Amino acid sequence: MCSPVAHTLIGLSIYTTVTPKKDLFKNWKKVYFICFLTILPDFDFLIMMITHDPSDHRTYTHSLLFSIIAGYAFFKIAAVRYPSFRITFLLSFTLIFSHVVIDGFVGDGFYPSKVALFYPLPYLINSPISIFDPIDWAKSSDWFYSFATFKAIIKEFVITMGLFATVYFLKISRPTFESQVQNDQH
């Protein structure tokens, strides 16, 4: 599994891609909301802590169905509570589903090493290409303090911060559609 570092930076990259650049850091509530949506599927850890069953992780919350339902619910919540966020269902869904996709690119070999993309169907899948290193949270009592965990988080940060920086700075150099329309009118 990836740490919240990768999930958050991918979510911020997605949001930066589809919104005006100036909107990202204008409102910190928005940044927190994006972070929350991208980490939401890992809240199955709370269920796992209650049931003491590691097989509860990467199942129902790491699925297309959960991403659709939660995306719709949070779109509705954001529309009522924060109407200026300009968040859409598609954006909410994409932010949540990005978590599932990223977890599919972890070549871990630790339980569970795959995601239940089509839950409730019993098929577990992952990518044949590993981009991120595993974090052995299920079997090791000191996973948070291990060198392997530190190395995995640094690798995640370098990859995903590189993506975010690329998206963010390309946004600076390329004029937005709105600015082109305004320039054409003058």
Helices and strands as residue ranges (DSSP letters): H 4-18, G 21-23, H 28-39, G 40-43, H 44-51, G 54-56, G 60-62, H 64-81, G 83-85, H 89-104, G 143-145, H 147-173, H 177-185
